Amino acid sequence: MTRMLVVLAGFTVGAGLMAGVAMTGTNAGRGAAKAPSHSTITIRHQMQGCHAWAVNGGAYRPTQRTTLARGGTITFVDNDVMPHKLVLKSGPAVRYHGTPAMRHMSASVRVTFPKAGVYRFTTKAGEDYPGMAMKTIGEDNVLRLTVRVF
């Protein structure tokens, strides 16, 4: 009988600890506290793969991921030698301030993310601007961006 009480007491304490860990182990609010309210993403031309983008001055890559606070904005700047149209592939609706079709060098569009969720973007690249034909190596990159909004 004594052994059974010890086992049950150990089980009860263990279950209580597990429940406490489960309740405090994840905190959705943590991402929101650390997520920025604004970012800038710049598209540029490069020899290998034709174009890539960078988040807040970071490394240029064809595939990027970033986080943002709900209600935050991202400013997209097209510094490539060709136009890019920003395309939302999945996620809640966004609000564009300006046109997502960036039709000239240094064109930009600001995008607001009113709801929490996961957003996926790509661009549709146009032809090089007249007089700006650039030689590139390899296949053209497909730009992909995942934005997690908390």
Number of C-alpha atoms within 10 A of each C-alpha: 5 7 8 9 10 11 11 12 12 12 12 12 12 12 12 12 12 12 12 11 11 10 10 8 9 9 9 8 9 10 15 17 10 12 17 18 17 17 18 15 21 20 26 20 18 17 12 14 16 21 23 23 26 19 20 14 11 10 11 18 17 19 15 18 12 15 20 23 21 19 16 19 22 21 19 23 20 26 20 24 24 24 23 25 17 20 14 16 14 12 17 14 12 15 11 15 13 12 14 19 19 22 17 15 17 16 18 23 18 18 22 18 25 16 16 16 15 14 18 16 16 18 19 12 19 14 11 13 15 8 7 11 11 13 9 14 10 9 9 16 14 15 19 18 20 18 18 20 23 23
